[in-house]
Amino acid sequence: MAISRIFLWLGFALLFYAALMLLAALGGVIMGEYSAAQVFAVLAFIVGAIGLIAYFTAQNTPKQESTREALVFLFLFWTIVP
């Protein structure tokens, strides 16, 4: 099982969530909720940094994942990300 492939997909997922948090921060700025926008921006930076670390550590991975790796990714995705 290639753990690096799982980290690659987790990195992509965390980067996606960081982008969504930045979108929420932008919405907070537009609505005048500056404290909420600041919280979302800081969290987006932290989650994005973790996602980039996971992505760059797993850059040279095998191109094909197995079913077992996909299930491990889904388990980690639904336990870590929320």
mmCIF file of the N, C-alpha and C atoms, coordinates in Angstrom:
data_MODEL
# 
_entry.id   MODEL 
# 
loop_
_atom_site.group_PDB 
_atom_site.id 
_atom_site.type_symbol 
_atom_site.label_atom_id 
_atom_site.label_alt_id 
_atom_site.label_comp_id 
_atom_site.label_asym_id 
_atom_site.label_entity_id 
_atom_site.label_seq_id 
_atom_site.pdbx_PDB_ins_code 
_atom_site.Cartn_x 
_atom_site.Cartn_y 
_atom_site.Cartn_z 
_atom_site.occupancy 
_atom_site.B_iso_or_equiv 
_atom_site.pdbx_formal_charge 
_atom_site.auth_seq_id 
_atom_site.auth_comp_id 
_atom_site.auth_asym_id 
_atom_site.auth_atom_id 
_atom_site.pdbx_PDB_model_num 
ATOM 1   N N  . MET A 1 1  ? 0.848   -1.175 0.000   1.00 0.00 ? 1  MET A N  1 
ATOM 2   C CA . MET A 1 1  ? 0.000   0.000  0.000   1.00 0.00 ? 1  MET A CA 1 
ATOM 3   C C  . MET A 1 1  ? 0.891   1.234  0.000   1.00 0.00 ? 1  MET A C  1 
ATOM 4   N N  . ALA A 1 2  ? 0.610   2.148  -0.896  1.00 0.00 ? 2  ALA A N  1 
ATOM 5   C CA . ALA A 1 2  ? 1.403   3.369  -1.025  1.00 0.00 ? 2  ALA A CA 1 
ATOM 6   C C  . ALA A 1 2  ? 0.775   4.471  -0.163  1.00 0.00 ? 2  ALA A C  1 
ATOM 7   N N  . ILE A 1 3  ? 1.357   4.671  1.011   1.00 0.00 ? 3  ILE A N  1 
ATOM 8   C CA . ILE A 1 3  ? 0.865   5.710  1.913   1.00 0.00 ? 3  ILE A CA 1 
ATOM 9   C C  . ILE A 1 3  ? 1.037   7.091  1.280   1.00 0.00 ? 3  ILE A C  1 
ATOM 10  N N  . SER A 1 4  ? 2.059   7.252  0.463   1.00 0.00 ? 4  SER A N  1 
ATOM 11  C CA . SER A 1 4  ? 2.297   8.550  -0.162  1.00 0.00 ? 4  SER A CA 1 
ATOM 12  C C  . SER A 1 4  ? 1.144   8.948  -1.076  1.00 0.00 ? 4  SER A C  1 
ATOM 13  N N  . ARG A 1 5  ? 0.519   7.977  -1.726  1.00 0.00 ? 5  ARG A N  1 
ATOM 14  C CA . ARG A 1 5  ? -0.638  8.282  -2.584  1.00 0.00 ? 5  ARG A CA 1 
ATOM 15  C C  . ARG A 1 5  ? -1.806  8.800  -1.746  1.00 0.00 ? 5  ARG A C  1 
ATOM 16  N N  . ILE A 1 6  ? -1.974  8.234  -0.565  1.00 0.00 ? 6  ILE A N  1 
ATOM 17  C CA . ILE A 1 6  ? -3.041  8.683  0.333   1.00 0.00 ? 6  ILE A CA 1 
ATOM 18  C C  . ILE A 1 6  ? -2.772  10.115 0.795   1.00 0.00 ? 6  ILE A C  1 
ATOM 19  N N  . PHE A 1 7  ? -1.501  10.421 1.122   1.00 0.00 ? 7  PHE A N  1 
ATOM 20  C CA . PHE A 1 7  ? -1.147  11.784 1.506   1.00 0.00 ? 7  PHE A CA 1 
ATOM 21  C C  . PHE A 1 7  ? -1.365  12.763 0.352   1.00 0.00 ? 7  PHE A C  1 
ATOM 22  N N  . LEU A 1 8  ? -1.128  12.328 -0.856  1.00 0.00 ? 8  LEU A N  1 
ATOM 23  C CA . LEU A 1 8  ? -1.349  13.194 -2.016  1.00 0.00 ? 8  LEU A CA 1 
ATOM 24  C C  . LEU A 1 8  ? -2.819  13.581 -2.109  1.00 0.00 ? 8  LEU A C  1 
ATOM 25  N N  . TRP A 1 9  ? -3.713  12.618 -1.991  1.00 0.00 ? 9  TRP A N  1 
ATOM 26  C CA . TRP A 1 9  ? -5.142  12.909 -2.074  1.00 0.00 ? 9  TRP A CA 1 
ATOM 27  C C  . TRP A 1 9  ? -5.629  13.708 -0.879  1.00 0.00 ? 9  TRP A C  1 
ATOM 28  N N  . LEU A 1 10 ? -5.081  13.440 0.310   1.00 0.00 ? 10 LEU A N  1 
ATOM 29  C CA . LEU A 1 10 ? -5.447  14.255 1.471   1.00 0.00 ? 10 LEU A CA 1 
ATOM 30  C C  . LEU A 1 10 ? -4.967  15.693 1.291   1.00 0.00 ? 10 LEU A C  1 
ATOM 31  N N  . GLY A 1 11 ? -3.795  15.858 0.695   1.00 0.00 ? 11 GLY A N  1 
ATOM 32  C CA . GLY A 1 11 ? -3.300  17.204 0.413   1.00 0.00 ? 11 GLY A CA 1 
ATOM 33  C C  . GLY A 1 11 ? -4.219  17.955 -0.532  1.00 0.00 ? 11 GLY A C  1 
ATOM 34  N N  . PHE A 1 12 ? -4.676  17.275 -1.587  1.00 0.00 ? 12 PHE A N  1 
ATOM 35  C CA . PHE A 1 12 ? -5.631  17.896 -2.506  1.00 0.00 ? 12 PHE A CA 1 
ATOM 36  C C  . PHE A 1 12 ? -6.923  18.280 -1.787  1.00 0.00 ? 12 PHE A C  1 
ATOM 37  N N  . ALA A 1 13 ? -7.427  17.386 -0.942  1.00 0.00 ? 13 ALA A N  1 
ATOM 38  C CA . ALA A 1 13 ? -8.675  17.659 -0.225  1.00 0.00 ? 13 ALA A CA 1 
ATOM 39  C C  . ALA A 1 13 ? -8.514  18.838 0.730   1.00 0.00 ? 13 ALA A C  1 
ATOM 40  N N  . LEU A 1 14 ? -7.394  18.907 1.435   1.00 0.00 ? 14 LEU A N  1 
ATOM 41  C CA . LEU A 1 14 ? -7.173  20.016 2.355   1.00 0.00 ? 14 LEU A CA 1 
ATOM 42  C C  . LEU A 1 14 ? -7.007  21.329 1.609   1.00 0.00 ? 14 LEU A C  1 
ATOM 43  N N  . LEU A 1 15 ? -6.363  21.304 0.457   1.00 0.00 ? 15 LEU A N  1 
ATOM 44  C CA . LEU A 1 15 ? -6.254  22.523 -0.344  1.00 0.00 ? 15 LEU A CA 1 
ATOM 45  C C  . LEU A 1 15 ? -7.621  22.982 -0.851  1.00 0.00 ? 15 LEU A C  1 
ATOM 46  N N  . PHE A 1 16 ? -8.484  22.033 -1.190  1.00 0.00 ? 16 PHE A N  1 
ATOM 47  C CA . PHE A 1 16 ? -9.842  22.376 -1.617  1.00 0.00 ? 16 PHE A CA 1 
ATOM 48  C C  . PHE A 1 16 ? -10.618 23.030 -0.476  1.00 0.00 ? 16 PHE A C  1 
ATOM 49  N N  . TYR A 1 17 ? -10.497 22.463 0.734   1.00 0.00 ? 17 TYR A N  1 
ATOM 50  C CA . TYR A 1 17 ? -11.176 23.049 1.883   1.00 0.00 ? 17 TYR A CA 1 
ATOM 51  C C  . TYR A 1 17 ? -10.607 24.412 2.239   1.00 0.00 ? 17 TYR A C  1 
ATOM 52  N N  . ALA A 1 18 ? -9.315  24.616 2.058   1.00 0.00 ? 18 ALA A N  1 
ATOM 53  C CA . ALA A 1 18 ? -8.725  25.932 2.307   1.00 0.00 ? 18 ALA A CA 1 
ATOM 54  C C  . ALA A 1 18 ? -9.291  26.967 1.339   1.00 0.00 ? 18 ALA A C  1 
ATOM 55  N N  . ALA A 1 19 ? -9.482  26.567 0.087   1.00 0.00 ? 19 ALA A N  1 
ATOM 56  C CA . ALA A 1 19 ? -10.075 27.481 -0.894  1.00 0.00 ? 19 ALA A CA 1 
ATOM 57  C C  . ALA A 1 19 ? -11.514 27.823 -0.514  1.00 0.00 ? 19 ALA A C  1 
ATOM 58  N N  . LEU A 1 20 ? -12.256 26.844 -0.018  1.00 0.00 ? 20 LEU A N  1 
ATOM 59  C CA . LEU A 1 20 ? -13.627 27.121 0.419   1.00 0.00 ? 20 LEU A CA 1 
ATOM 60  C C  . LEU A 1 20 ? -13.652 28.041 1.634   1.00 0.00 ? 20 LEU A C  1 
ATOM 61  N N  . MET A 1 21 ? -12.672 27.888 2.529   1.00 0.00 ? 21 MET A N  1 
ATOM 62  C CA . MET A 1 21 ? -12.593 28.777 3.690   1.00 0.00 ? 21 MET A CA 1 
ATOM 63  C C  . MET A 1 21 ? -12.253 30.205 3.260   1.00 0.00 ? 21 MET A C  1 
ATOM 64  N N  . LEU A 1 22 ? -11.406 30.343 2.262   1.00 0.00 ? 22 LEU A N  1 
ATOM 65  C CA . LEU A 1 22 ? -11.117 31.685 1.755   1.00 0.00 ? 22 LEU A CA 1 
ATOM 66  C C  . LEU A 1 22 ? -12.349 32.315 1.119   1.00 0.00 ? 22 LEU A C  1 
ATOM 67  N N  . LEU A 1 23 ? -13.154 31.494 0.471   1.00 0.00 ? 23 LEU A N  1 
ATOM 68  C CA . LEU A 1 23 ? -14.412 31.996 -0.087  1.00 0.00 ? 23 LEU A CA 1 
ATOM 69  C C  . LEU A 1 23 ? -15.350 32.461 1.026   1.00 0.00 ? 23 LEU A C  1 
ATOM 70  N N  . ALA A 1 24 ? -15.396 31.709 2.131   1.00 0.00 ? 24 ALA A N  1 
ATOM 71  C CA . ALA A 1 24 ? -16.216 32.114 3.276   1.00 0.00 ? 24 ALA A CA 1 
ATOM 72  C C  . ALA A 1 24 ? -15.660 33.394 3.907   1.00 0.00 ? 24 ALA A C  1 
ATOM 73  N N  . ALA A 1 25 ? -14.339 33.531 3.949   1.00 0.00 ? 25 ALA A N  1 
ATOM 74  C CA . ALA A 1 25 ? -13.736 34.756 4.477   1.00 0.00 ? 25 ALA A CA 1 
ATOM 75  C C  . ALA A 1 25 ? -14.087 35.958 3.604   1.00 0.00 ? 25 ALA A C  1 
ATOM 76  N N  . LEU A 1 26 ? -14.071 35.751 2.299   1.00 0.00 ? 26 LEU A N  1 
ATOM 77  C CA . LEU A 1 26 ? -14.462 36.829 1.390   1.00 0.00 ? 26 LEU A CA 1 
ATOM 78  C C  . LEU A 1 26 ? -15.921 37.222 1.608   1.00 0.00 ? 26 LEU A C  1 
ATOM 79  N N  . GLY A 1 27 ? -16.780 36.228 1.813   1.00 0.00 ? 27 GLY A N  1 
ATOM 80  C CA . GLY A 1 27 ? -18.174 36.520 2.110   1.00 0.00 ? 27 GLY A CA 1 
ATOM 81  C C  . GLY A 1 27 ? -18.331 37.275 3.414   1.00 0.00 ? 27 GLY A C  1 
ATOM 82  N N  . GLY A 1 28 ? -17.511 36.937 4.408   1.00 0.00 ? 28 GLY A N  1 
ATOM 83  C CA . GLY A 1 28 ? -17.553 37.658 5.676   1.00 0.00 ? 28 GLY A CA 1 
ATOM 84  C C  . GLY A 1 28 ? -17.126 39.107 5.525   1.00 0.00 ? 28 GLY A C  1 
ATOM 85  N N  . VAL A 1 29 ? -16.125 39.351 4.685   1.00 0.00 ? 29 VAL A N  1 
ATOM 86  C CA . VAL A 1 29 ? -15.694 40.735 4.452   1.00 0.00 ? 29 VAL A CA 1 
ATOM 87  C C  . VAL A 1 29 ? -16.783 41.513 3.733   1.00 0.00 ? 29 VAL A C  1 
ATOM 88  N N  . ILE A 1 30 ? -17.421 40.881 2.762   1.00 0.00 ? 30 ILE A N  1 
ATOM 89  C CA . ILE A 1 30 ? -18.486 41.557 2.012   1.00 0.00 ? 30 ILE A CA 1 
ATOM 90  C C  . ILE A 1 30 ? -19.664 41.897 2.919   1.00 0.00 ? 30 ILE A C  1 
ATOM 91  N N  . MET A 1 31 ? -19.987 40.990 3.848   1.00 0.00 ? 31 MET A N  1 
ATOM 92  C CA . MET A 1 31 ? -21.113 41.213 4.753   1.00 0.00 ? 31 MET A CA 1 
ATOM 93  C C  . MET A 1 31 ? -20.754 42.078 5.968   1.00 0.00 ? 31 MET A C  1 
ATOM 94  N N  . GLY A 1 32 ? -19.485 42.401 6.124   1.00 0.00 ? 32 GLY A N  1 
ATOM 95  C CA . GLY A 1 32 ? -19.081 43.243 7.242   1.00 0.00 ? 32 GLY A CA 1 
ATOM 96  C C  . GLY A 1 32 ? -18.765 42.479 8.512   1.00 0.00 ? 32 GLY A C  1 
ATOM 97  N N  . GLU A 1 33 ? -18.690 41.175 8.448   1.00 0.00 ? 33 GLU A N  1 
ATOM 98  C CA . GLU A 1 33 ? -18.339 40.333 9.602   1.00 0.00 ? 33 GLU A CA 1 
ATOM 99  C C  . GLU A 1 33 ? -16.826 40.123 9.611   1.00 0.00 ? 33 GLU A C  1 
ATOM 100 N N  . TYR A 1 34 ? -16.100 41.122 10.061  1.00 0.00 ? 34 TYR A N  1 
ATOM 101 C CA . TYR A 1 34 ? -14.648 41.092 9.945   1.00 0.00 ? 34 TYR A CA 1 
ATOM 102 C C  . TYR A 1 34 ? -14.002 40.087 10.894  1.00 0.00 ? 34 TYR A C  1 
ATOM 103 N N  . SER A 1 35 ? -14.567 39.882 12.066  1.00 0.00 ? 35 SER A N  1 
ATOM 104 C CA . SER A 1 35 ? -13.970 38.905 12.988  1.00 0.00 ? 35 SER A CA 1 
ATOM 105 C C  . SER A 1 35 ? -14.138 37.478 12.453  1.00 0.00 ? 35 SER A C  1 
ATOM 106 N N  . ALA A 1 36 ? -15.292 37.175 11.899  1.00 0.00 ? 36 ALA A N  1 
ATOM 107 C CA . ALA A 1 36 ? -15.506 35.847 11.307  1.00 0.00 ? 36 ALA A CA 1 
ATOM 108 C C  . ALA A 1 36 ? -14.636 35.660 10.066  1.00 0.00 ? 36 ALA A C  1 
ATOM 109 N N  . ALA A 1 37 ? -14.477 36.717 9.291   1.00 0.00 ? 37 ALA A N  1 
ATOM 110 C CA . ALA A 1 37 ? -13.631 36.638 8.100   1.00 0.00 ? 37 ALA A CA 1 
ATOM 111 C C  . ALA A 1 37 ? -12.177 36.401 8.485   1.00 0.00 ? 37 ALA A C  1 
ATOM 112 N N  . GLN A 1 38 ? -11.747 37.023 9.580   1.00 0.00 ? 38 GLN A N  1 
ATOM 113 C CA . GLN A 1 38 ? -10.375 36.831 10.036  1.00 0.00 ? 38 GLN A CA 1 
ATOM 114 C C  . GLN A 1 38 ? -10.155 35.395 10.496  1.00 0.00 ? 38 GLN A C  1 
ATOM 115 N N  . VAL A 1 39 ? -11.120 34.820 11.200  1.00 0.00 ? 39 VAL A N  1 
ATOM 116 C CA . VAL A 1 39 ? -11.012 33.430 11.648  1.00 0.00 ? 39 VAL A CA 1 
ATOM 117 C C  . VAL A 1 39 ? -10.933 32.489 10.454  1.00 0.00 ? 39 VAL A C  1 
ATOM 118 N N  . PHE A 1 40 ? -11.784 32.692 9.474   1.00 0.00 ? 40 PHE A N  1 
ATOM 119 C CA . PHE A 1 40 ? -11.761 31.841 8.285   1.00 0.00 ? 40 PHE A CA 1 
ATOM 120 C C  . PHE A 1 40 ? -10.463 32.006 7.504   1.00 0.00 ? 40 PHE A C  1 
ATOM 121 N N  . ALA A 1 41 ? -9.935  33.207 7.430   1.00 0.00 ? 41 ALA A N  1 
ATOM 122 C CA . ALA A 1 41 ? -8.688  33.428 6.702   1.00 0.00 ? 41 ALA A CA 1 
ATOM 123 C C  . ALA A 1 41 ? -7.513  32.741 7.402   1.00 0.00 ? 41 ALA A C  1 
ATOM 124 N N  . VAL A 1 42 ? -7.456  32.828 8.727   1.00 0.00 ? 42 VAL A N  1 
ATOM 125 C CA . VAL A 1 42 ? -6.377  32.174 9.469   1.00 0.00 ? 42 VAL A CA 1 
ATOM 126 C C  . VAL A 1 42 ? -6.498  30.662 9.340   1.00 0.00 ? 42 VAL A C  1 
ATOM 127 N N  . LEU A 1 43 ? -7.706  30.130 9.473   1.00 0.00 ? 43 LEU A N  1 
ATOM 128 C CA . LEU A 1 43 ? -7.900  28.689 9.322   1.00 0.00 ? 43 LEU A CA 1 
ATOM 129 C C  . LEU A 1 43 ? -7.577  28.228 7.902   1.00 0.00 ? 43 LEU A C  1 
ATOM 130 N N  . ALA A 1 44 ? -7.915  29.030 6.911   1.00 0.00 ? 44 ALA A N  1 
ATOM 131 C CA . ALA A 1 44 ? -7.590  28.676 5.528   1.00 0.00 ? 44 ALA A CA 1 
ATOM 132 C C  . ALA A 1 44 ? -6.083  28.622 5.339   1.00 0.00 ? 44 ALA A C  1 
ATOM 133 N N  . PHE A 1 45 ? -5.355  29.541 5.967   1.00 0.00 ? 45 PHE A N  1 
ATOM 134 C CA . PHE A 1 45 ? -3.900  29.521 5.871   1.00 0.00 ? 45 PHE A CA 1 
ATOM 135 C C  . PHE A 1 45 ? -3.321  28.269 6.526   1.00 0.00 ? 45 PHE A C  1 
ATOM 136 N N  . ILE A 1 46 ? -3.805  27.917 7.701   1.00 0.00 ? 46 ILE A N  1 
ATOM 137 C CA . ILE A 1 46 ? -3.299  26.737 8.418   1.00 0.00 ? 46 ILE A CA 1 
ATOM 138 C C  . ILE A 1 46 ? -3.611  25.464 7.643   1.00 0.00 ? 46 ILE A C  1 
ATOM 139 N N  . VAL A 1 47 ? -4.862  25.307 7.228   1.00 0.00 ? 47 VAL A N  1 
ATOM 140 C CA . VAL A 1 47 ? -5.263  24.111 6.488   1.00 0.00 ? 47 VAL A CA 1 
ATOM 141 C C  . VAL A 1 47 ? -4.552  24.047 5.136   1.00 0.00 ? 47 VAL A C  1 
ATOM 142 N N  . GLY A 1 48 ? -4.399  25.188 4.481   1.00 0.00 ? 48 GLY A N  1 
ATOM 143 C CA . GLY A 1 48 ? -3.682  25.215 3.212   1.00 0.00 ? 48 GLY A CA 1 
ATOM 144 C C  . GLY A 1 48 ? -2.216  24.847 3.369   1.00 0.00 ? 48 GLY A C  1 
ATOM 145 N N  . ALA A 1 49 ? -1.592  25.295 4.453   1.00 0.00 ? 49 ALA A N  1 
ATOM 146 C CA . ALA A 1 49 ? -0.191  24.945 4.697   1.00 0.00 ? 49 ALA A CA 1 
ATOM 147 C C  . ALA A 1 49 ? -0.041  23.447 4.938   1.00 0.00 ? 49 ALA A C  1 
ATOM 148 N N  . ILE A 1 50 ? -0.944  22.867 5.711   1.00 0.00 ? 50 ILE A N  1 
ATOM 149 C CA . ILE A 1 50 ? -0.904  21.425 5.947   1.00 0.00 ? 50 ILE A CA 1 
ATOM 150 C C  . ILE A 1 50 ? -1.142  20.674 4.639   1.00 0.00 ? 50 ILE A C  1 
ATOM 151 N N  . GLY A 1 51 ? -2.069  21.151 3.827   1.00 0.00 ? 51 GLY A N  1 
ATOM 152 C CA . GLY A 1 51 ? -2.339  20.528 2.538   1.00 0.00 ? 51 GLY A CA 1 
ATOM 153 C C  . GLY A 1 51 ? -1.151  20.606 1.597   1.00 0.00 ? 51 GLY A C  1 
ATOM 154 N N  . LEU A 1 52 ? -0.464  21.743 1.590   1.00 0.00 ? 52 LEU A N  1 
ATOM 155 C CA . LEU A 1 52 ? 0.726   21.872 0.742   1.00 0.00 ? 52 LEU A CA 1 
ATOM 156 C C  . LEU A 1 52 ? 1.853   20.959 1.209   1.00 0.00 ? 52 LEU A C  1 
ATOM 157 N N  . ILE A 1 53 ? 2.018   20.847 2.514   1.00 0.00 ? 53 ILE A N  1 
ATOM 158 C CA . ILE A 1 53 ? 3.042   19.941 3.040   1.00 0.00 ? 53 ILE A CA 1 
ATOM 159 C C  . ILE A 1 53 ? 2.730   18.508 2.634   1.00 0.00 ? 53 ILE A C  1 
ATOM 160 N N  . ALA A 1 54 ? 1.475   18.105 2.787   1.00 0.00 ? 54 ALA A N  1 
ATOM 161 C CA . ALA A 1 54 ? 1.087   16.746 2.405   1.00 0.00 ? 54 ALA A CA 1 
ATOM 162 C C  . ALA A 1 54 ? 1.262   16.522 0.905   1.00 0.00 ? 54 ALA A C  1 
ATOM 163 N N  . TYR A 1 55 ? 0.943   17.531 0.117   1.00 0.00 ? 55 TYR A N  1 
ATOM 164 C CA . TYR A 1 55 ? 1.080   17.396 -1.342  1.00 0.00 ? 55 TYR A CA 1 
ATOM 165 C C  . TYR A 1 55 ? 2.542   17.280 -1.755  1.00 0.00 ? 55 TYR A C  1 
ATOM 166 N N  . PHE A 1 56 ? 3.381   18.158 -1.229  1.00 0.00 ? 56 PHE A N  1 
ATOM 167 C CA . PHE A 1 56 ? 4.781   18.157 -1.664  1.00 0.00 ? 56 PHE A CA 1 
ATOM 168 C C  . PHE A 1 56 ? 5.567   16.967 -1.140  1.00 0.00 ? 56 PHE A C  1 
ATOM 169 N N  . THR A 1 57 ? 5.166   16.412 -0.001  1.00 0.00 ? 57 THR A N  1 
ATOM 170 C CA . THR A 1 57 ? 5.862   15.213 0.479   1.00 0.00 ? 57 THR A CA 1 
ATOM 171 C C  . THR A 1 57 ? 5.477   13.977 -0.322  1.00 0.00 ? 57 THR A C  1 
ATOM 172 N N  . ALA A 1 58 ? 4.348   14.024 -1.003  1.00 0.00 ? 58 ALA A N  1 
ATOM 173 C CA . ALA A 1 58 ? 3.868   12.854 -1.742  1.00 0.00 ? 58 ALA A CA 1 
ATOM 174 C C  . ALA A 1 58 ? 3.856   13.092 -3.244  1.00 0.00 ? 58 ALA A C  1 
ATOM 175 N N  . GLN A 1 59 ? 4.707   13.956 -3.731  1.00 0.00 ? 59 GLN A N  1 
ATOM 176 C CA . GLN A 1 59 ? 4.675   14.301 -5.146  1.00 0.00 ? 59 GLN A CA 1 
ATOM 177 C C  . GLN A 1 59 ? 5.080   13.147 -6.060  1.00 0.00 ? 59 GLN A C  1 
ATOM 178 N N  . ASN A 1 60 ? 6.073   12.370 -5.705  1.00 0.00 ? 60 ASN A N  1 
ATOM 179 C CA . ASN A 1 60 ? 6.552   11.282 -6.562  1.00 0.00 ? 60 ASN A CA 1 
ATOM 180 C C  . ASN A 1 60 ? 5.919   9.962  -6.133  1.00 0.00 ? 60 ASN A C  1 
ATOM 181 N N  . THR A 1 61 ? 4.667   9.807  -6.431  1.00 0.00 ? 61 THR A N  1 
ATOM 182 C CA . THR A 1 61 ? 3.941   8.614  -6.033  1.00 0.00 ? 61 THR A CA 1 
ATOM 183 C C  . THR A 1 61 ? 3.603   7.770  -7.252  1.00 0.00 ? 61 THR A C  1 
ATOM 184 N N  . PRO A 1 62 ? 3.278   6.502  -7.027  1.00 0.00 ? 62 PRO A N  1 
ATOM 185 C CA . PRO A 1 62 ? 2.802   5.681  -8.150  1.00 0.00 ? 62 PRO A CA 1 
ATOM 186 C C  . PRO A 1 62 ? 1.501   6.265  -8.712  1.00 0.00 ? 62 PRO A C  1 
ATOM 187 N N  . LYS A 1 63 ? 1.276   6.060  -9.971  1.00 0.00 ? 63 LYS A N  1 
ATOM 188 C CA . LYS A 1 63 ? 0.131   6.690  -10.638 1.00 0.00 ? 63 LYS A CA 1 
ATOM 189 C C  . LYS A 1 63 ? -1.193  5.969  -10.401 1.00 0.00 ? 63 LYS A C  1 
ATOM 190 N N  . GLN A 1 64 ? -1.164  4.746  -9.957  1.00 0.00 ? 64 GLN A N  1 
ATOM 191 C CA . GLN A 1 64 ? -2.394  3.966  -9.791  1.00 0.00 ? 64 GLN A CA 1 
ATOM 192 C C  . GLN A 1 64 ? -2.579  3.603  -8.320  1.00 0.00 ? 64 GLN A C  1 
ATOM 193 N N  . GLU A 1 65 ? -3.766  3.837  -7.803  1.00 0.00 ? 65 GLU A N  1 
ATOM 194 C CA . GLU A 1 65 ? -4.056  3.437  -6.435  1.00 0.00 ? 65 GLU A CA 1 
ATOM 195 C C  . GLU A 1 65 ? -4.935  2.200  -6.434  1.00 0.00 ? 65 GLU A C  1 
ATOM 196 N N  . SER A 1 66 ? -4.823  1.440  -5.362  1.00 0.00 ? 66 SER A N  1 
ATOM 197 C CA . SER A 1 66 ? -5.638  0.234  -5.247  1.00 0.00 ? 66 SER A CA 1 
ATOM 198 C C  . SER A 1 66 ? -6.941  0.569  -4.530  1.00 0.00 ? 66 SER A C  1 
ATOM 199 N N  . THR A 1 67 ? -7.822  -0.397 -4.473  1.00 0.00 ? 67 THR A N  1 
ATOM 200 C CA . THR A 1 67 ? -9.084  -0.218 -3.777  1.00 0.00 ? 67 THR A CA 1 
ATOM 201 C C  . THR A 1 67 ? -8.847  -0.014 -2.293  1.00 0.00 ? 67 THR A C  1 
ATOM 202 N N  . ARG A 1 68 ? -7.876  -0.715 -1.749  1.00 0.00 ? 68 ARG A N  1 
ATOM 203 C CA . ARG A 1 68 ? -7.563  -0.580 -0.328  1.00 0.00 ? 68 ARG A CA 1 
ATOM 204 C C  . ARG A 1 68 ? -7.084  0.831  -0.005  1.00 0.00 ? 68 ARG A C  1 
ATOM 205 N N  . GLU A 1 69 ? -6.238  1.389  -0.856  1.00 0.00 ? 69 GLU A N  1 
ATOM 206 C CA . GLU A 1 69 ? -5.764  2.757  -0.646  1.00 0.00 ? 69 GLU A CA 1 
ATOM 207 C C  . GLU A 1 69 ? -6.911  3.755  -0.732  1.00 0.00 ? 69 GLU A C  1 
ATOM 208 N N  . ALA A 1 70 ? -7.830  3.535  -1.642  1.00 0.00 ? 70 ALA A N  1 
ATOM 209 C CA . ALA A 1 70 ? -8.987  4.428  -1.764  1.00 0.00 ? 70 ALA A CA 1 
ATOM 210 C C  . ALA A 1 70 ? -9.849  4.367  -0.516  1.00 0.00 ? 70 ALA A C  1 
ATOM 211 N N  . LEU A 1 71 ? -10.026 3.194  0.042   1.00 0.00 ? 71 LEU A N  1 
ATOM 212 C CA . LEU A 1 71 ? -10.824 3.071  1.267   1.00 0.00 ? 71 LEU A CA 1 
ATOM 213 C C  . LEU A 1 71 ? -10.134 3.721  2.460   1.00 0.00 ? 71 LEU A C  1 
ATOM 214 N N  . VAL A 1 72 ? -8.819  3.572  2.541   1.00 0.00 ? 72 VAL A N  1 
ATOM 215 C CA . VAL A 1 72 ? -8.071  4.226  3.625   1.00 0.00 ? 72 VAL A CA 1 
ATOM 216 C C  . VAL A 1 72 ? -8.172  5.737  3.478   1.00 0.00 ? 72 VAL A C  1 
ATOM 217 N N  . PHE A 1 73 ? -8.070  6.243  2.245   1.00 0.00 ? 73 PHE A N  1 
ATOM 218 C CA . PHE A 1 73 ? -8.216  7.680  2.015   1.00 0.00 ? 73 PHE A CA 1 
ATOM 219 C C  . PHE A 1 73 ? -9.597  8.156  2.454   1.00 0.00 ? 73 PHE A C  1 
ATOM 220 N N  . LEU A 1 74 ? -10.640 7.434  2.078   1.00 0.00 ? 74 LEU A N  1 
ATOM 221 C CA . LEU A 1 74 ? -11.989 7.853  2.464   1.00 0.00 ? 74 LEU A CA 1 
ATOM 222 C C  . LEU A 1 74 ? -12.168 7.842  3.971   1.00 0.00 ? 74 LEU A C  1 
ATOM 223 N N  . PHE A 1 75 ? -11.622 6.829  4.632   1.00 0.00 ? 75 PHE A N  1 
ATOM 224 C CA . PHE A 1 75 ? -11.710 6.781  6.091   1.00 0.00 ? 75 PHE A CA 1 
ATOM 225 C C  . PHE A 1 75 ? -11.003 7.982  6.709   1.00 0.00 ? 75 PHE A C  1 
ATOM 226 N N  . LEU A 1 76 ? -9.793  8.258  6.268   1.00 0.00 ? 76 LEU A N  1 
ATOM 227 C CA . LEU A 1 76 ? -9.048  9.390  6.810   1.00 0.00 ? 76 LEU A CA 1 
ATOM 228 C C  . LEU A 1 76 ? -9.717  10.715 6.455   1.00 0.00 ? 76 LEU A C  1 
ATOM 229 N N  . PHE A 1 77 ? -10.249 10.807 5.253   1.00 0.00 ? 77 PHE A N  1 
ATOM 230 C CA . PHE A 1 77 ? -10.917 12.029 4.812   1.00 0.00 ? 77 PHE A CA 1 
ATOM 231 C C  . PHE A 1 77 ? -12.108 12.348 5.712   1.00 0.00 ? 77 PHE A C  1 
ATOM 232 N N  . TRP A 1 78 ? -12.917 11.338 5.995   1.00 0.00 ? 78 TRP A N  1 
ATOM 233 C CA . TRP A 1 78 ? -14.130 11.579 6.789   1.00 0.00 ? 78 TRP A CA 1 
ATOM 234 C C  . TRP A 1 78 ? -13.866 11.656 8.285   1.00 0.00 ? 78 TRP A C  1 
ATOM 235 N N  . THR A 1 79 ? -12.675 11.276 8.742   1.00 0.00 ? 79 THR A N  1 
ATOM 236 C CA . THR A 1 79 ? -12.368 11.424 10.161  1.00 0.00 ? 79 THR A CA 1 
ATOM 237 C C  . THR A 1 79 ? -11.511 12.653 10.448  1.00 0.00 ? 79 THR A C  1 
ATOM 238 N N  . ILE A 1 80 ? -10.594 13.003 9.567   1.00 0.00 ? 80 ILE A N  1 
ATOM 239 C CA . ILE A 1 80 ? -9.690  14.122 9.817   1.00 0.00 ? 80 ILE A CA 1 
ATOM 240 C C  . ILE A 1 80 ? -10.294 15.455 9.398   1.00 0.00 ? 80 ILE A C  1 
ATOM 241 N N  . VAL A 1 81 ? -10.868 15.510 8.228   1.00 0.00 ? 81 VAL A N  1 
ATOM 242 C CA . VAL A 1 81 ? -11.305 16.787 7.662   1.00 0.00 ? 81 VAL A CA 1 
ATOM 243 C C  . VAL A 1 81 ? -12.430 17.452 8.470   1.00 0.00 ? 81 VAL A C  1 
ATOM 244 N N  . PRO A 1 82 ? -13.475 16.744 8.887   1.00 0.00 ? 82 PRO A N  1 
ATOM 245 C CA . PRO A 1 82 ? -14.519 17.446 9.667   1.00 0.00 ? 82 PRO A CA 1 
ATOM 246 C C  . PRO A 1 82 ? -13.989 17.952 10.985  1.00 0.00 ? 82 PRO A C  1 
# 
